[in-house]
Amino acid sequence: MNPQYKQYENTELWATIWQSLDELVENGDLEEKTPRGYIVGYLCEKLTKEQEQGK
């Protein structure tokens, strides 16, 4: 995994996003071109920052 996102790896948010991506890939709605850990970590970081800012 990407060390920059390690803090999110064992969180509920990480697991939820990972599972959601699994569903989208299985349905054929999404094709991943970037390693999954980077995608999930990026989304966790963005969502966490948005929540902290009260958006």
Helices and strands as residue ranges (DSSP letters): G 3-8, H 12-27, H 36-52
